[in-house]
Amino acid sequence: MRRVYMDANATTPLLPEVVEAMCPYWTEHFGNASSIHQHGQQARTAVDRARETMARFFNCHDAEVVFNSGGTEGDNTAIFGLLHPGDHFITTSIEHSAILEAAKRMARFGVETTFVTPQSSGLIDPNDILRAIRPETRLISVMLANNETGVLQPVEEIGKIAAATGAFFHIDAVQGAGKVEFDVRRFGCHLLSISAHKMHGPKGIGAMFVRKGTPVNPLLVGGSHERRQRAGTENVPSIVGLAKAAELAMHSLDDGTIYRLGKLRDRLEAGVLELAGTGVNGIDADGKPVPRAANTTNIWFDNLEGEALVIALDLKGVSVSGGSACHSGATEPSHVLMAMGLDKNRARASLRFSLLKTATEADVDHVLRVVPAAVEHLRALSPVAAGTLG
Ligand SMILES: Cc1ncc(COP(=O)(O)O)c(C=O)c1O
């Protein structure tokens, strides 16, 4: 059976070039980048080169790149590393749990957080950020692209607000990496987090932009790695893989791959929307989609159970994600879709299609063949459709 993976926002496979770049650093060039001998120096050179690539990716100085374990660590570092008791923190209610849970923990240490809610389109209004500012606001954290809807937030405007008010600004750019041109100076951020596995790199590796002079307390202490900002022997193969993935991501933005991906997504979306009782999560008052990452669409389906549709599609060879998550054994509707004002049933009956940058027209054709039949079948069976669910 043909299998089509449309869950790129969960994770992506390594591109062959990435595997190839990483391989020697597990075997021949296995040295510790802190060792002064030849083996160590080979590893050091690889890390230095990777840092130069990431500096190009972010548009920053080499010394402003810190390698870490990924998005969760970057998000946690911004919050735990900058906030002190008595500080005020502003974020949004649609962030990843790596931000939301860290904010919750900081409440125990006397840091109050304001969670700004999005408009029904999924967009954060920068004026709502401005209104939330207090004299003691030390940090603002807003994501670049939402992982569920792909909606792109107005980070540049928020960066200007942060600059005008003297707050530090962190961007969780995990879902924007490789899909949107990065320029940390234009974004106006002090910190920015990315993760390799969302852009065809390995899992468990990421990087952070830390603007020179930003007083972040490291999460991990020990050796003097990463200019004392993140202790621990460098994961050289993964750092090399991240840099290769970033290099390929820059090419994909330049050579029209991401533009083509947006067109594929649009065709997929239009095809699914031909079904009655469907709509996009992430549209403005005029019914037009707001700016989104090129690979993502989030669609609601009336009169069916989202989870049942995810399973039905999986059985037909299509991998997608639903609008609910399992918390403590119970299925909860997505906090992102709920914050956008969807009712519980619609949030539960929403699906995220997120395309790999290697997606093809044939992948979209396959999904468009499978989805209508699965939806019709489930609607015929559904207690939601029959009104017997209560
Ligand atoms: C927006 C966002 N932030 C942070 C993370 C966490 O990244 P990682 O898996 O590298 O810890 C994810 C992963 O899904 C994400 O989508």
Ligand as a Chemical Component Dictionary entry (heavy atoms), coordinates in Angstrom:
data_LIG
# 
_chem_comp.id                   LIG 
_chem_comp.type                 NON-POLYMER 
_chem_comp.pdbx_formal_charge   0 
_chem_comp.three_letter_code    LIG 
# 
loop_
_chem_comp_atom.comp_id 
_chem_comp_atom.atom_id 
_chem_comp_atom.alt_atom_id 
_chem_comp_atom.type_symbol 
_chem_comp_atom.charge 
_chem_comp_atom.model_Cartn_x 
_chem_comp_atom.model_Cartn_y 
_chem_comp_atom.model_Cartn_z 
_chem_comp_atom.pdbx_ordinal 
LIG C1 C1 C 0 6.375  25.167 18.328 1  
LIG C2 C2 C 0 7.198  24.120 18.984 2  
LIG N1 N1 N 0 8.030  24.469 19.978 3  
LIG C3 C3 C 0 8.810  23.578 20.597 4  
LIG C4 C4 C 0 8.784  22.245 20.243 5  
LIG C5 C5 C 0 9.689  21.276 20.955 6  
LIG O1 O1 O 0 10.787 20.966 20.147 7  
LIG P1 P1 P 0 11.668 19.651 20.433 8  
LIG O2 O2 O 0 10.863 18.494 19.934 9  
LIG O3 O3 O 0 12.919 19.858 19.657 10 
LIG O4 O4 O 0 11.927 19.603 21.899 11 
LIG C6 C6 C 0 7.922  21.824 19.219 12 
LIG C7 C7 C 0 7.839  20.384 18.859 13 
LIG O5 O5 O 0 6.794  19.907 18.479 14 
LIG C8 C8 C 0 7.110  22.796 18.581 15 
LIG O6 O6 O 0 6.273  22.451 17.595 16 
# 
loop_
_chem_comp_bond.comp_id 
_chem_comp_bond.atom_id_1 
_chem_comp_bond.atom_id_2 
_chem_comp_bond.value_order 
_chem_comp_bond.pdbx_ordinal 
LIG C1 C2 SING 1  
LIG C2 N1 SING 2  
LIG C2 C8 DOUB 3  
LIG N1 C3 DOUB 4  
LIG C3 C4 SING 5  
LIG C4 C5 SING 6  
LIG C4 C6 DOUB 7  
LIG C5 O1 SING 8  
LIG O1 P1 SING 9  
LIG P1 O2 DOUB 10 
LIG P1 O3 SING 11 
LIG P1 O4 SING 12 
LIG C6 C7 SING 13 
LIG C6 C8 SING 14 
LIG C7 O5 DOUB 15 
LIG C8 O6 SING 16 
# 
